[in-house]
């Protein structure tokens, strides 16, 4: 009986590997096109060869699971899809692609898009707001991006709408985005909360004093935006983030299981 009990696990492992290989085959990425995508971004060029190989496979798997579609008249090319998918997969390179399994699609507009939002204030009055956005992530819903903003990634200022919105998606794995994603078992929830709370309060004080910072002021909007913006900085400007908030950098390093600063210094 013991031998029989082990057999389904072996078959499941084999079947899972077969399905994965088939998905990568269906979404095969041409060498020349992949090299163009990698060479476009410094934070991808810095990845060791083995990490680039794994990222390429994850990118193919992502595109096999998620349609990345143009809207508002935008016709997405295969390379544009790869640019978005590769950055989304960078966040989960050492985690699990299943972090993205509770939603369906990515929608890309040519430029900023107008979103309608309703909210109730503390007096119980309902408000409706129409605002132009460069990106948006819905809980259990799509990721929506502006291609013009996506093209501005790696501009030296840490701004990256793709990393930002997909960081929100990871944050939403345990409920509404609040800057407290599902931590690993070996991470301390209190240390995370204390570290981010102290940095968030300090960042707001810096803005009040009108200090210049390489971290986008939008990080002061709320804790969810603070996490998403600092995730952008973690991958795009790890040197600036570490110089400003080394304890936050260490928490993100433990969470994403990556060390972009070490890659940059190498």
C-alpha positions in Angstrom: 0.0 0.0 0.0 2.9 2.4 0.8 4.2 2.0 -2.8 0.7 2.7 -4.3 0.3 5.8 -2.2 3.5 7.3 -3.6 2.5 6.8 -7.2 -0.1 9.6 -7.6 2.4 12.2 -6.4 5.0 11.0 -8.9 2.4 11.1 -11.7 1.2 14.5 -10.6 4.8 15.8 -10.6 5.4 14.4 -14.1 2.1 15.7 -15.4 2.8 19.2 -13.9 6.2 19.3 -15.6 4.7 18.2 -18.9 2.0 20.9 -18.7 4.6 23.5 -17.9 6.8 22.4 -20.8 3.8 22.5 -23.2 2.9 26.0 -22.0 6.4 27.3 -22.6 6.4 25.6 -26.0 3.1 27.3 -26.9 4.5 30.7 -26.0 8.0 30.2 -27.3 10.0 33.4 -27.2 12.5 34.0 -30.1 16.1 34.5 -28.9 16.5 37.8 -30.7 13.3 39.2 -29.3 14.1 38.1 -25.8 17.5 39.7 -26.0 15.9 43.0 -27.1 13.5 42.9 -24.1 16.3 42.1 -21.6 18.7 44.7 -23.1 16.0 47.4 -22.8 16.0 47.5 -19.0 19.1 47.7 -16.8 17.4 45.8 -14.0 16.9 42.8 -16.4 20.4 43.1 -17.9 21.9 42.8 -14.4 20.3 39.4 -13.8 22.7 36.5 -13.9 22.3 34.2 -16.9 20.5 31.5 -15.0 18.0 34.1 -13.6 17.4 35.4 -17.1 16.7 31.9 -18.3 14.2 31.3 -15.5 12.6 34.7 -16.1 12.2 33.8 -19.8 10.4 30.6 -18.9 8.2 32.4 -16.3 7.3 35.1 -18.9 6.2 32.4 -21.4 4.1 30.7 -18.6 2.6 34.1 -17.7 1.5 34.8 -21.3 0.1 31.3 -21.5 -2.2 32.1 -18.6 -3.0 35.7 -19.0 -4.1 37.5 -22.1 -2.4 40.9 -22.5 -4.7 42.9 -24.7 -4.7 46.4 -26.2 -7.6 48.8 -25.7 -8.5 52.3 -26.9 -7.1 51.5 -30.4 -3.8 50.2 -29.2 -2.5 47.2 -31.2 0.0 45.3 -29.0 2.9 43.5 -30.6 4.4 40.4 -29.3 7.4 42.4 -28.0 5.2 44.8 -26.2 3.5 41.9 -24.4 6.9 40.5 -23.5 8.0 43.8 -22.1 5.0 43.9 -19.7 5.1 40.2 -18.8 8.8 40.0 -18.1 8.6 42.9 -15.6 5.5 41.3 -14.0 7.5 38.1 -13.6 10.6 39.8 -12.2 8.6 40.4 -9.0 7.9 36.6 -8.6 11.2 35.3 -10.0 12.0 33.6 -6.7 8.4 33.3 -5.5 5.6 31.6 -7.3 3.7 32.5 -10.4 0.5 31.3 -8.7 0.6 34.6 -6.8 -1.1 35.9 -10.0 -3.7 33.1 -10.3 -6.8 34.9 -8.8 -7.4 37.2 -11.8 -7.5 36.9 -15.6 -6.1 39.6 -17.9 -3.9 42.7 -18.5 -5.4 45.5 -20.5 -3.2 48.2 -22.0 -4.2 51.6 -23.3 -2.1 53.8 -25.5 -1.9 56.5 -22.8 -3.6 57.5 -19.6 -7.1 56.3 -19.3 -10.0 57.7 -17.3 -11.4 55.7 -14.4 -14.7 56.2 -12.6 -14.6 55.6 -8.9 -17.3 55.9 -6.2 -16.5 56.2 -2.5 -18.4 57.1 0.6 -17.0 59.8 2.9 -17.1 59.7 6.7 -20.4 61.5 6.7 -22.0 58.8 4.6 -22.1 60.9 1.4 -21.4 59.1 -1.8 -18.9 60.7 -4.3 -18.1 59.9 -7.8 -14.6 60.7 -9.2 -13.4 60.6 -12.8 -9.6 60.7 -12.9 -6.9 60.0 -15.5 -4.7 57.1 -14.5 -1.4 55.5 -15.7 -2.2 52.2 -14.1 -4.7 50.4 -12.0 -5.0 47.0 -10.3 -8.4 45.6 -9.3 -8.8 43.1 -6.6 -9.6 39.8 -8.4 -9.9 41.8 -11.5 -7.6 43.0 -14.4 -4.4 45.0 -14.3 -4.8 48.1 -16.5 -1.8 50.0 -17.9 -0.9 53.0 -20.0 1.7 51.9 -22.6 3.2 55.4 -22.7 3.9 55.2 -19.0 5.1 51.6 -19.3 7.6 52.8 -21.9 9.1 55.3 -19.4 10.4 52.5 -17.1 14.1 52.5 -16.2 14.4 56.2 -16.7 16.6 56.7 -13.7 13.9 58.0 -11.4 12.6 54.7 -10.1 9.2 55.1 -11.8 7.8 51.9 -13.2 4.0 51.5 -13.6 4.2 47.8 -14.4 6.2 46.9 -11.3 3.9 49.2 -9.3 0.6 47.6 -10.4 1.8 44.1 -10.1 3.2 44.8 -6.6 -0.4 45.8 -5.8 -1.6 42.5 -7.1 0.8 40.6 -4.8 -0.4 42.9 -1.9 -4.0 41.9 -2.7 -3.3 38.2 -2.2 -4.5 38.4 1.4 -7.3 41.0 0.9 -7.5 44.6 -0.2 -4.1 46.3 -0.8 -2.8 47.7 2.4 1.0 47.5 2.2 1.0 44.1 4.1 1.3 41.3 1.5 1.3 37.6 2.6 4.7 37.2 4.3 6.8 34.1 4.2 6.8 31.9 7.3 10.3 32.9 8.2 9.4 36.6 8.2 8.3 38.5 11.3 5.0 40.4 10.9 5.8 42.9 13.7 9.2 43.7 12.2 7.5 44.3 8.8 4.8 46.5 10.3 7.2 48.5 12.5 9.7 49.0 9.7 7.2 50.2 7.1 5.2 52.3 9.6 8.4 54.2 10.7 9.5 54.7 7.1 6.1 55.9 6.0 5.9 58.4 8.8 9.4 59.6 8.1 8.6 59.9 4.4 5.6 62.1 5.0 7.7 64.3 7.3 10.3 64.7 4.6 7.6 65.8 2.1 6.3 68.3 4.7 9.8 69.7 4.9 9.9 69.9 1.1 12.9 67.6 0.9 13.9 66.3 -2.5 13.8 62.6 -2.8 14.3 60.0 -5.5 11.3 58.1 -4.2 8.0 59.3 -5.9 5.9 61.5 -3.7 2.9 59.3 -4.5 4.3 56.9 -1.9 2.8 59.1 0.8 -0.7 58.5 -0.5 -1.4 55.5 1.8 0.5 52.4 3.0 -0.5 50.4 -0.1 1.0 53.0 -2.4 4.0 53.2 -0.2 4.6 49.5 -0.6 4.1 49.6 -4.4 6.3 52.7 -4.9 9.1 51.3 -2.8 8.8 48.0 -4.7 9.5 50.0 -7.9 12.5 51.6 -6.2 13.7 48.2 -4.9 14.2 46.9 -8.4 14.9 50.1 -10.3 16.9 52.2 -7.8 18.0 49.8 -5.0 20.9 52.1 -4.2 18.6 55.1 -3.5 16.1 53.0 -1.4 18.9 51.4 0.6 20.5 54.8 1.3 17.2 56.2 2.5 15.6 53.2 4.2 18.0 50.3 4.7 15.6 48.5 7.0 12.8 48.6 4.4 15.3 47.4 1.8 16.1 44.4 4.0 12.4 43.6 4.4 11.8 43.7 0.7 14.9 41.7 0.0 13.5 39.0 2.4 10.1 39.2 0.8 11.0 39.1 -2.9 14.0 36.8 -2.1 16.2 39.0 -4.4 19.0 41.5 -3.8 19.0 44.0 -6.7 21.6 46.2 -4.9 24.1 43.3 -4.9 23.4 42.8 -8.6 24.0 46.5 -9.2 27.2 46.5 -7.3 28.5 43.4 -9.1 
